[in-house]
Each structure stands twice: as C-alpha cells, then as structure tokens.
Amino acid sequence: MNELGAAIGEFRTNNGRRVWTGLGCLVVGVLAGYAGLWFILVAEPRMPGGGNEGPGPGFLLGAAVCGLGFAGILLVLAILHRREHFELYSDGLVHVAAGRQNVLRWADISTVRIVDADAPTGPRQGRNNWLKRLLGAELVCVLVLGSGRRLRFNAFTADARTLADWIRAAVEDGATPRRS
C-alpha cells in the first residue's frame, strides 16, 4: 500500500480464540438451559410445597440466555471476520476481513475511543474481570469514521493495546507511527 506510506506492522485477529470461546459459551448455554428446564419441569413439581422456591431455575435460565447470546455473537463474528487483520502504515490503516479491504487514511477517522480495563485511572479506565478477559473485552477500541460507520477491535487482535495507542496518536495528535 504505497499510497499509505511505509509499512509499520501487521496485527492479526485470533479468530480461533473467537470460535472456541463461542463454542464454550454455547455449551454453557445449552447445559444451563437444560438444567433450568429440568429443574422447573421435573424437580420442582415433586418438591414439598409445590416448588418454585429459590432463585435456582431463574439463575440457570438467565445463564442459558447469556451463554447462548454470547455464543451467537461470537460465532457470527467468526464467520463474518474470518482472516481478519489490520495493516498499519505511516499514513493510514488497512482493515482486512473475509477478503474485503477497507483502506483508511488518518483523516478518515474522526474519533478513537479506547476502553482499557487495565488502565488504573483516566478516561480509558475500566474494570477487568474474568468475563471481560474471556470475551476479549479487556481492551476495546472503536474507530468512528467520518461517514459515521464504526470499526472496532478488541483484545482478540494481537497487540491490540499498541495498535490502539498508535491509531489514537496518529488521529488525535498527528503523530506518525514509526516501526519500533
């Protein structure tokens, strides 16, 4: 991409992690749903007093809905974003996913939003926990383009924190990314 200047680096998204996480969420969702329905339909009617006591079935069905929801999102993203990677250049960025290329100059990006769960303070501060790490949400970067379209990546992308910092510096401060 000579039109974007010197190549700085390539950042690949770990789509395999996305698939395995989605399949894990699918298993959790199915098992929790089965257990919740079993508890409601089989176990509770046999309990003294008619059952329907305690939060157990509701918790299990809630876990099923969350697990199946996360599974659906992750597996659809794995299909739509196969072979996803970002190519960083001195004057812009190329996003490649499923054979499609989006060439973006720094001027095409109007806003860079970074939520970093590991940031101790400041506007990037977040809260890190096991669920965010599992879903790749310990770092989320959203690029808002001038057209209003959004392009986002998370910690499933290799060295996402460095990529996000370079993009932010180029868009907001006018700094040219340089190979380390």
N, CA and C atoms as a LAMMPS dump frame, in Angstrom:
ITEM: TIMESTEP
0
ITEM: NUMBER OF ATOMS
540
ITEM: BOX BOUNDS ff ff ff
-5.0000000000000000e+02 5.0000000000000000e+02
-5.0000000000000000e+02 5.0000000000000000e+02
-5.0000000000000000e+02 5.0000000000000000e+02
ITEM: ATOMS id mol type element x y z
1 1 1 N 0.847 -1.192 0
2 1 2 C 0 0 0
3 1 3 C 0.888 1.249 0
4 2 1 N 1.513 1.533 -1.103
5 2 2 C 2.405 2.686 -1.202
6 2 3 C 1.691 3.994 -0.938
7 3 1 N 0.401 4.05 -1.24
8 3 2 C -0.355 5.293 -1.032
9 3 3 C -0.493 5.656 0.444
10 4 1 N -0.296 4.692 1.332
11 4 2 C -0.379 4.949 2.769
12 4 3 C 0.993 5.073 3.424
13 5 1 N 2.052 5.095 2.637
14 5 2 C 3.382 5.281 3.197
15 5 3 C 4.031 3.972 3.609
16 6 1 N 5.002 4.109 4.49
17 6 2 C 5.799 2.965 4.927
18 6 3 C 4.987 2.015 5.805
19 7 1 N 5.212 0.723 5.599
20 7 2 C 4.544 -0.288 6.418
21 7 3 C 5.149 -0.288 7.815
22 8 1 N 4.274 -0.287 8.837
23 8 2 C 4.718 -0.286 10.232
24 8 3 C 4.58 -1.676 10.836
25 9 1 N 3.441 -2.304 10.613
26 9 2 C 3.234 -3.629 11.19
27 9 3 C 1.893 -4.213 10.806
28 10 1 N 1.755 -5.503 11.097
29 10 2 C 0.502 -6.214 10.841
30 10 3 C 0.019 -6.813 12.159
31 11 1 N -1.272 -6.685 12.413
32 11 2 C -1.874 -7.135 13.662
33 11 3 C -3.009 -8.089 13.315
34 12 1 N -2.799 -9.369 13.568
35 12 2 C -3.781 -10.4 13.222
36 12 3 C -4.762 -10.633 14.372
37 13 1 N -6.001 -10.882 14.004
38 13 2 C -7.029 -11.218 14.983
39 13 3 C -7.065 -12.728 15.139
40 14 1 N -7.106 -13.177 16.377
41 14 2 C -7.13 -14.602 16.68
42 14 3 C -8.574 -15.097 16.566
43 15 1 N -8.962 -15.442 15.351
44 15 2 C -10.332 -15.884 15.109
45 15 3 C -10.583 -17.26 15.72
46 16 1 N -9.548 -18.055 15.863
47 16 2 C -9.693 -19.359 16.515
48 16 3 C -10.14 -19.198 17.957
49 17 1 N -9.572 -18.197 18.641
50 17 2 C -9.995 -17.922 20.025
51 17 3 C -11.461 -17.512 20.05
52 18 1 N -11.876 -16.741 19.054
53 18 2 C -13.271 -16.311 18.967
54 18 3 C -14.186 -17.517 18.795
55 19 1 N -13.793 -18.46 17.944
56 19 2 C -14.607 -19.665 17.707
57 19 3 C -14.68 -20.513 18.97
58 20 1 N -13.536 -20.795 19.596
59 20 2 C -13.537 -21.646 20.793
60 20 3 C -14.286 -21.004 21.954
61 21 1 N -14.16 -19.693 22.092
62 21 2 C -14.919 -19.002 23.145
63 21 3 C -16.415 -19.093 22.854
64 22 1 N -16.789 -18.913 21.589
65 22 2 C -18.192 -19.036 21.204
66 22 3 C -18.73 -20.435 21.446
67 23 1 N -17.938 -21.45 21.114
68 23 2 C -18.376 -22.828 21.36
69 23 3 C -18.484 -23.117 22.856
70 24 1 N -17.567 -22.582 23.647
71 24 2 C -17.654 -22.742 25.101
72 24 3 C -18.913 -22.099 25.654
73 25 1 N -19.222 -20.903 25.167
74 25 2 C -20.46 -20.229 25.603
75 25 3 C -21.693 -21.018 25.168
76 26 1 N -21.632 -21.626 23.992
77 26 2 C -22.744 -22.442 23.51
78 26 3 C -22.965 -23.645 24.434
79 27 1 N -21.905 -24.312 24.824
80 27 2 C -22.016 -25.463 25.73
81 27 3 C -22.596 -25.034 27.074
82 28 1 N -22.072 -23.931 27.625
83 28 2 C -22.592 -23.425 28.904
84 28 3 C -24.072 -23.08 28.776
85 29 1 N -24.439 -22.411 27.682
86 29 2 C -25.842 -22.037 27.478
87 29 3 C -26.767 -23.22 27.377
88 30 1 N -26.36 -24.234 26.62
89 30 2 C -27.198 -25.429 26.45
90 30 3 C -27.328 -26.182 27.772
91 31 1 N -26.203 -26.388 28.469
92 31 2 C -26.256 -27.116 29.738
93 31 3 C -27.065 -26.368 30.8
94 32 1 N -26.87 -25.067 30.884
95 32 2 C -27.634 -24.282 31.865
96 32 3 C -29.122 -24.291 31.517
97 33 1 N -29.448 -24.187 30.229
98 33 2 C -30.849 -24.232 29.814
99 33 3 C -31.492 -25.579 30.116
100 34 1 N -30.759 -26.645 29.836
101 34 2 C -31.267 -27.986 30.134
102 34 3 C -31.499 -28.14 31.64
103 35 1 N -30.51 -27.721 32.441
104 35 2 C -30.651 -27.858 33.897
105 35 3 C -31.8 -27.001 34.424
106 36 1 N -31.936 -25.796 33.911
107 36 2 C -33.02 -24.918 34.355
108 36 3 C -34.389 -25.471 34.007
109 37 1 N -34.539 -25.957 32.781
110 37 2 C -35.825 -26.537 32.383
111 37 3 C -36.107 -27.833 33.143
112 38 1 N -35.079 -28.65 33.362
113 38 2 C -35.266 -29.865 34.141
114 38 3 C -35.738 -29.518 35.55
115 39 1 N -35.122 -28.51 36.123
116 39 2 C -35.493 -28.111 37.49
117 39 3 C -36.952 -27.656 37.537
118 40 1 N -37.379 -26.891 36.553
119 40 2 C -38.755 -26.374 36.534
120 40 3 C -39.762 -27.483 36.223
121 41 1 N -39.466 -28.3 35.222
122 41 2 C -40.448 -29.28 34.749
123 41 3 C -40.439 -30.6 35.513
124 42 1 N -39.305 -31.008 36.046
125 42 2 C -39.214 -32.318 36.678
126 42 3 C -39.034 -32.215 38.186
127 43 1 N -38.048 -31.477 38.625
128 43 2 C -37.697 -31.486 40.045
129 43 3 C -38.663 -30.685 40.899
130 44 1 N -39.045 -29.5 40.468
131 44 2 C -39.883 -28.636 41.313
132 44 3 C -41.262 -29.206 41.596
133 45 1 N -41.944 -29.797 40.614
134 45 2 C -43.272 -30.328 40.934
135 45 3 C -43.241 -31.425 42.008
136 46 1 N -42.122 -32.081 42.168
137 46 2 C -42.021 -33.149 43.161
138 46 3 C -41.626 -32.632 44.535
139 47 1 N -41.256 -31.371 44.622
140 47 2 C -40.8 -30.822 45.905
141 47 3 C -41.993 -30.58 46.827
142 48 1 N -41.787 -30.738 48.145
143 48 2 C -42.87 -30.437 49.085
144 48 3 C -43.264 -28.959 48.976
145 49 1 N -44.507 -28.691 49.001
146 49 2 C -44.988 -27.312 48.91
147 49 3 C -45.122 -26.822 47.48
148 50 1 N -44.897 -27.671 46.486
149 50 2 C -45.116 -27.282 45.096
150 50 3 C -43.923 -26.675 44.4
151 51 1 N -42.814 -26.487 45.083
152 51 2 C -41.616 -25.957 44.433
153 51 3 C -41.691 -24.462 44.232
154 52 1 N -41.094 -23.981 43.165
155 52 2 C -40.996 -22.558 42.843
156 52 3 C -40.384 -21.76 43.975
157 53 1 N -39.453 -22.366 44.679
158 53 2 C -38.791 -21.665 45.77
159 53 3 C -37.323 -21.485 45.427
160 54 1 N -36.823 -20.309 45.665
161 54 2 C -35.411 -20.046 45.435
162 54 3 C -35.119 -19.546 44.031
163 55 1 N -33.935 -18.983 43.87
164 55 2 C -33.554 -18.379 42.586
165 55 3 C -32.922 -19.349 41.596
166 56 1 N -32.778 -20.617 41.947
167 56 2 C -32.066 -21.59 41.115
168 56 3 C -32.499 -21.649 39.668
169 57 1 N -33.772 -21.936 39.385
170 57 2 C -34.184 -22.051 37.982
171 57 3 C -34.006 -20.743 37.204
172 58 1 N -34.311 -19.637 37.834
173 58 2 C -34.15 -18.349 37.161
174 58 3 C -32.692 -18.054 36.842
175 59 1 N -31.805 -18.371 37.776
176 59 2 C -30.377 -18.187 37.55
177 59 3 C -29.903 -19.058 36.389
178 60 1 N -30.322 -20.311 36.385
179 60 2 C -29.895 -21.228 35.318
180 60 3 C -30.408 -20.778 33.952
181 61 1 N -31.66 -20.348 33.892
182 61 2 C -32.208 -19.901 32.608
183 61 3 C -31.565 -18.584 32.164
184 62 1 N -31.245 -17.723 33.122
185 62 2 C -30.526 -16.485 32.791
186 62 3 C -29.137 -16.782 32.249
187 63 1 N -28.449 -17.737 32.872
188 63 2 C -27.131 -18.149 32.381
189 63 3 C -27.242 -18.756 30.984
190 64 1 N -28.313 -19.478 30.734
191 64 2 C -28.526 -20.067 29.41
192 64 3 C -28.706 -18.979 28.356
193 65 1 N -29.52 -17.985 28.667
194 65 2 C -29.754 -16.903 27.712
195 65 3 C -28.454 -16.147 27.436
196 66 1 N -27.692 -15.831 28.493
197 66 2 C -26.417 -15.132 28.31
198 66 3 C -25.437 -15.987 27.509
199 67 1 N -25.29 -17.251 27.86
200 67 2 C -24.37 -18.134 27.152
201 67 3 C -24.721 -18.275 25.683
202 68 1 N -26 -18.464 25.395
203 68 2 C -26.427 -18.613 24.002
204 68 3 C -26.286 -17.299 23.237
205 69 1 N -26.546 -16.174 23.921
206 69 2 C -26.385 -14.866 23.279
207 69 3 C -24.938 -14.584 22.916
208 70 1 N -24.027 -14.789 23.874
209 70 2 C -22.598 -14.587 23.603
210 70 3 C -22.122 -15.548 22.513
211 71 1 N -22.583 -16.795 22.566
212 71 2 C -22.189 -17.779 21.551
213 71 3 C -22.62 -17.315 20.17
214 72 1 N -23.85 -16.865 20.051
215 72 2 C -24.345 -16.4 18.753
216 72 3 C -23.527 -15.242 18.213
217 73 1 N -23.253 -14.263 19.059
218 73 2 C -22.477 -13.099 18.622
219 73 3 C -21.079 -13.515 18.19
220 74 1 N -20.391 -14.291 19.026
221 74 2 C -19.013 -14.669 18.722
222 74 3 C -18.907 -15.55 17.475
223 75 1 N -19.824 -16.476 17.313
224 75 2 C -19.753 -17.361 16.158
225 75 3 C -20.105 -16.633 14.865
226 76 1 N -21.044 -15.703 14.915
227 76 2 C -21.348 -14.895 13.729
228 76 3 C -20.144 -14.006 13.383
229 77 1 N -19.518 -13.396 14.394
230 77 2 C -18.324 -12.582 14.139
231 77 3 C -17.197 -13.431 13.553
232 78 1 N -17.059 -14.662 14.022
233 78 2 C -16.012 -15.539 13.497
234 78 3 C -16.224 -15.815 12.007
235 79 1 N -17.465 -15.927 11.599
236 79 2 C -17.763 -16.163 10.18
237 79 3 C -17.571 -14.882 9.369
238 80 1 N -18.102 -13.774 9.858
239 80 2 C -18.045 -12.519 9.107
240 80 3 C -16.65 -11.904 9.077
241 81 1 N -15.822 -12.227 10.055
242 81 2 C -14.494 -11.601 10.158
243 81 3 C -13.366 -12.618 10.022
244 82 1 N -13.575 -13.657 9.235
245 82 2 C -12.51 -14.648 9.081
246 82 3 C -11.293 -14.001 8.405
247 83 1 N -10.121 -14.469 8.8
248 83 2 C -8.832 -13.949 8.318
249 83 3 C -8.695 -12.445 8.546
250 84 1 N -9.259 -11.964 9.643
251 84 2 C -9.208 -10.523 9.936
252 84 3 C -7.809 -10.121 10.398
253 85 1 N -7.35 -8.992 9.878
254 85 2 C -6.115 -8.393 10.362
255 85 3 C -6.084 -6.91 10.009
256 86 1 N -5.195 -6.212 10.673
257 86 2 C -5.012 -4.78 10.472
258 86 3 C -3.578 -4.554 10.012
259 87 1 N -3.414 -3.784 8.949
260 87 2 C -2.094 -3.412 8.466
261 87 3 C -1.907 -1.928 8.766
262 88 1 N -0.89 -1.619 9.54
263 88 2 C -0.633 -0.241 9.948
264 88 3 C 0.446 0.361 9.062
265 89 1 N 0.165 1.557 8.547
266 89 2 C 1.111 2.288 7.71
267 89 3 C 1.315 3.672 8.309
268 90 1 N 2.317 4.368 7.836
269 90 2 C 2.613 5.687 8.402
270 90 3 C 1.484 6.691 8.158
271 91 1 N 0.746 6.531 7.064
272 91 2 C -0.319 7.493 6.746
273 91 3 C -1.719 6.909 6.831
274 92 1 N -1.872 5.719 7.391
275 92 2 C -3.206 5.145 7.486
276 92 3 C -3.203 3.699 7.93
277 93 1 N -4.328 3.064 7.678
278 93 2 C -4.593 1.73 8.192
279 93 3 C -5.398 0.963 7.146
280 94 1 N -5.13 -0.333 7.027
281 94 2 C -5.931 -1.2 6.163
282 94 3 C -6.532 -2.274 7.054
283 95 1 N -7.858 -2.408 7.002
284 95 2 C -8.562 -3.46 7.739
285 95 3 C -9.002 -4.497 6.722
286 96 1 N -8.594 -5.746 6.947
287 96 2 C -8.928 -6.838 6.039
288 96 3 C -9.736 -7.869 6.823
289 97 1 N -10.893 -8.243 6.279
290 97 2 C -11.729 -9.269 6.902
291 97 3 C -12.539 -9.951 5.817
292 98 1 N -12.497 -11.288 5.812
293 98 2 C -13.269 -12.11 4.882
294 98 3 C -13.051 -11.677 3.435
295 99 1 N -11.808 -11.336 3.104
296 99 2 C -11.473 -10.977 1.735
297 99 3 C -11.788 -9.537 1.352
298 100 1 N -12.381 -8.784 2.235
299 100 2 C -12.69 -7.369 1.956
300 100 3 C -11.626 -6.479 2.593
301 101 1 N -11.241 -5.418 1.871
302 101 2 C -10.25 -4.475 2.38
303 101 3 C -10.881 -3.114 2.572
304 102 1 N -10.615 -2.513 3.729
305 102 2 C -11.01 -1.12 3.972
306 102 3 C -9.738 -0.318 4.157
307 103 1 N -9.485 0.6 3.245
308 103 2 C -8.305 1.446 3.324
309 103 3 C -8.728 2.756 3.977
310 104 1 N -8.065 3.083 5.089
311 104 2 C -8.423 4.282 5.847
312 104 3 C -7.194 5.167 6.037
313 105 1 N -7.314 6.411 5.618
314 105 2 C -6.291 7.405 5.944
315 105 3 C -6.634 7.94 7.336
316 106 1 N -5.647 8.51 7.993
317 106 2 C -5.908 9.032 9.341
318 106 3 C -7.016 10.083 9.315
319 107 1 N -7.115 10.86 8.239
320 107 2 C -8.157 11.893 8.135
321 107 3 C -9.559 11.296 8.031
322 108 1 N -9.668 10.027 7.62
323 108 2 C -10.974 9.359 7.501
324 108 3 C -11.555 8.977 8.86
325 109 1 N -10.714 8.962 9.89
326 109 2 C -11.15 8.549 11.233
327 109 3 C -11.406 9.804 12.05
328 110 1 N -12.653 9.971 12.496
329 110 2 C -12.99 11.19 13.239
330 110 3 C -12.767 11.046 14.742
331 111 1 N -12.99 9.868 15.293
332 111 2 C -12.866 9.67 16.734
333 111 3 C -12.276 8.289 17.013
334 112 1 N -11.437 8.227 18.033
335 112 2 C -10.894 6.96 18.51
336 112 3 C -11.302 6.823 19.97
337 113 1 N -12.066 5.768 20.282
338 113 2 C -12.475 5.501 21.668
339 113 3 C -11.813 4.211 22.127
340 114 1 N -11.117 4.306 23.258
341 114 2 C -10.431 3.138 23.8
342 114 3 C -10.94 2.902 25.215
343 115 1 N -11.402 1.695 25.479
344 115 2 C -11.761 1.298 26.842
345 115 3 C -10.785 0.196 27.223
346 116 1 N -9.96 0.506 28.201
347 116 2 C -8.907 -0.404 28.635
348 116 3 C -9.178 -0.793 30.079
349 117 1 N -9.549 -2.032 30.296
350 117 2 C -9.895 -2.479 31.643
351 117 3 C -8.683 -2.517 32.565
352 118 1 N -7.476 -2.474 32.002
353 118 2 C -6.27 -2.487 32.824
354 118 3 C -5.76 -1.097 33.159
355 119 1 N -6.371 -0.049 32.594
356 119 2 C -5.926 1.319 32.886
357 119 3 C -6.305 1.668 34.326
358 120 1 N -5.351 2.121 35.139
359 120 2 C -5.647 2.384 36.549
360 120 3 C -6.567 3.591 36.762
361 121 1 N -6.422 4.632 35.96
362 121 2 C -7.254 5.829 36.087
363 121 3 C -7.418 6.467 34.718
364 122 1 N -8.224 7.503 34.68
365 122 2 C -8.355 8.282 33.456
366 122 3 C -9.534 7.858 32.614
367 123 1 N -9.655 8.489 31.428
368 123 2 C -10.818 8.228 30.571
369 123 3 C -10.847 6.825 29.995
370 124 1 N -9.7 6.128 29.986
371 124 2 C -9.66 4.773 29.446
372 124 3 C -9.925 3.733 30.518
373 125 1 N -10.159 4.172 31.744
374 125 2 C -10.297 3.243 32.862
375 125 3 C -11.486 2.312 32.679
376 126 1 N -11.299 1.101 33.05
377 126 2 C -12.359 0.108 33.02
378 126 3 C -12.179 -0.822 34.202
379 127 1 N -12.956 -1.84 34.256
380 127 2 C -12.829 -2.84 35.323
381 127 3 C -12.56 -4.18 34.681
382 128 1 N -11.444 -4.758 35.035
383 128 2 C -11.064 -6.028 34.449
384 128 3 C -11.592 -7.168 35.311
385 129 1 N -12.114 -8.188 34.671
386 129 2 C -12.547 -9.384 35.377
387 129 3 C -12.436 -10.57 34.421
388 130 1 N -12.709 -11.745 34.928
389 130 2 C -12.524 -12.958 34.133
390 130 3 C -13.424 -12.993 32.902
391 131 1 N -14.641 -12.449 33.009
392 131 2 C -15.561 -12.476 31.873
393 131 3 C -15.061 -11.571 30.749
394 132 1 N -14.572 -10.383 31.109
395 132 2 C -14.026 -9.488 30.082
396 132 3 C -12.825 -10.119 29.395
397 133 1 N -11.945 -10.748 30.162
398 133 2 C -10.783 -11.406 29.563
399 133 3 C -11.216 -12.55 28.647
400 134 1 N -12.211 -13.322 29.07
401 134 2 C -12.706 -14.43 28.26
402 134 3 C -13.25 -13.937 26.92
403 135 1 N -13.997 -12.841 26.953
404 135 2 C -14.65 -12.321 25.749
405 135 3 C -13.784 -11.342 24.962
406 136 1 N -12.543 -11.129 25.398
407 136 2 C -11.651 -10.214 24.696
408 136 3 C -11.968 -8.76 24.927
409 137 1 N -12.766 -8.46 25.946
410 137 2 C -13.228 -7.096 26.177
411 137 3 C -12.378 -6.332 27.191
412 138 1 N -11.196 -6.894 27.544
413 138 2 C -10.348 -6.121 28.459
414 138 3 C -9.778 -4.899 27.756
415 139 1 N -9.789 -4.922 26.414
416 139 2 C -9.456 -3.742 25.63
417 139 3 C -10.38 -3.708 24.43
418 140 1 N -11.079 -2.6 24.262
419 140 2 C -11.944 -2.409 23.105
420 140 3 C -11.603 -1.058 22.508
421 141 1 N -11.354 -1.033 21.207
422 141 2 C -11.073 0.208 20.503
423 141 3 C -12.123 0.379 19.409
424 142 1 N -12.791 1.533 19.4
425 142 2 C -13.806 1.826 18.398
426 142 3 C -13.324 3.016 17.584
427 143 1 N -13.218 2.82 16.281
428 143 2 C -12.845 3.897 15.367
429 143 3 C -14.13 4.387 14.709
430 144 1 N -14.465 5.658 14.935
431 144 2 C -15.647 6.25 14.311
432 144 3 C -15.166 6.993 13.077
433 145 1 N -15.644 6.56 11.923
434 145 2 C -15.216 7.157 10.661
435 145 3 C -16.036 8.403 10.366
436 146 1 N -15.547 9.225 9.486
437 146 2 C -16.25 10.446 9.109
438 146 3 C -17.643 10.18 8.567
439 147 1 N -17.839 9.023 7.939
440 147 2 C -19.147 8.649 7.386
441 147 3 C -20.125 8.21 8.472
442 148 1 N -19.631 8.071 9.721
443 148 2 C -20.476 7.598 10.815
444 148 3 C -20.339 6.106 11.06
445 149 1 N -19.755 5.396 10.108
446 149 2 C -19.521 3.962 10.276
447 149 3 C -18.52 3.727 11.393
448 150 1 N -18.624 2.592 12.047
449 150 2 C -17.715 2.254 13.144
450 150 3 C -16.954 0.989 12.802
451 151 1 N -15.704 1.004 13.2
452 151 2 C -14.851 -0.16 13.062
453 151 3 C -14.29 -0.436 14.442
454 152 1 N -14.443 -1.662 14.92
455 152 2 C -13.985 -1.944 16.277
456 152 3 C -13.112 -3.183 16.292
457 153 1 N -12.194 -3.182 17.241
458 153 2 C -11.406 -4.377 17.509
459 153 3 C -11.221 -4.486 19.008
460 154 1 N -10.913 -5.693 19.45
461 154 2 C -10.733 -5.925 20.88
462 154 3 C -9.466 -6.726 21.116
463 155 1 N -9.337 -7.269 22.291
464 155 2 C -8.116 -7.97 22.666
465 155 3 C -7.932 -9.299 21.933
466 156 1 N -8.884 -9.72 21.098
467 156 2 C -8.656 -10.878 20.251
468 156 3 C -7.608 -10.553 19.181
469 157 1 N -7.379 -9.266 18.927
470 157 2 C -6.362 -8.832 17.969
471 157 3 C -5.013 -8.777 18.67
472 158 1 N -4.01 -9.378 18.061
473 158 2 C -2.671 -9.418 18.653
474 158 3 C -2.146 -8.007 18.888
475 159 1 N -1.612 -7.779 20.077
476 159 2 C -1.014 -6.497 20.465
477 159 3 C -1.987 -5.333 20.23
478 160 1 N -3.248 -5.565 20.586
479 160 2 C -4.307 -4.58 20.354
480 160 3 C -4.041 -3.256 21.07
481 161 1 N -3.433 -3.315 22.242
482 161 2 C -3.161 -2.098 23.012
483 161 3 C -2.199 -1.18 22.255
484 162 1 N -1.151 -1.761 21.668
485 162 2 C -0.193 -0.978 20.886
486 162 3 C -0.854 -0.41 19.642
487 163 1 N -1.636 -1.228 18.947
488 163 2 C -2.345 -0.76 17.757
489 163 3 C -3.274 0.398 18.097
490 164 1 N -4.038 0.263 19.168
491 164 2 C -4.97 1.323 19.572
492 164 3 C -4.218 2.609 19.921
493 165 1 N -3.107 2.488 20.635
494 165 2 C -2.331 3.676 21.004
495 165 3 C -1.746 4.361 19.782
496 166 1 N -1.24 3.585 18.818
497 166 2 C -0.691 4.183 17.599
498 166 3 C -1.775 4.896 16.796
499 167 1 N -2.94 4.28 16.677
500 167 2 C -4.034 4.906 15.927
501 167 3 C -4.475 6.187 16.622
502 168 1 N -4.648 6.126 17.954
503 168 2 C -5.051 7.326 18.701
504 168 3 C -4.041 8.449 18.52
505 169 1 N -2.758 8.135 18.635
506 169 2 C -1.72 9.155 18.494
507 169 3 C -1.736 9.752 17.085
508 170 1 N -1.935 8.938 16.067
509 170 2 C -1.954 9.433 14.701
510 170 3 C -3.179 10.306 14.425
511 171 1 N -4.345 9.893 14.932
512 171 2 C -5.585 10.63 14.662
513 171 3 C -5.694 11.887 15.514
514 172 1 N -5.441 11.773 16.806
515 172 2 C -5.656 12.901 17.716
516 172 3 C -4.467 13.848 17.821
517 173 1 N -3.246 13.303 17.766
518 173 2 C -2.061 14.137 17.966
519 173 3 C -1.313 14.409 16.673
520 174 1 N -1.68 13.746 15.597
521 174 2 C -0.979 13.93 14.324
522 174 3 C 0.386 13.247 14.285
523 175 1 N 0.647 12.369 15.233
524 175 2 C 1.938 11.67 15.288
525 175 3 C 1.965 10.567 14.226
526 176 1 N 3.088 10.439 13.557
527 176 2 C 3.24 9.395 12.56
528 176 3 C 3.765 8.135 13.223
529 177 1 N 3.06 7.021 13.103
530 177 2 C 3.566 5.784 13.695
531 177 3 C 4.9 5.404 13.063
532 178 1 N 5.807 4.93 13.868
533 178 2 C 7.117 4.501 13.406
534 178 3 C 7.391 3.084 13.906
535 179 1 N 8.053 2.318 13.076
536 179 2 C 8.408 0.944 13.437
537 179 3 C 9.37 0.986 14.625
538 180 1 N 9.12 0.136 15.622
539 180 2 C 9.972 0.136 16.822
540 180 3 C 11.259 -0.592 16.568
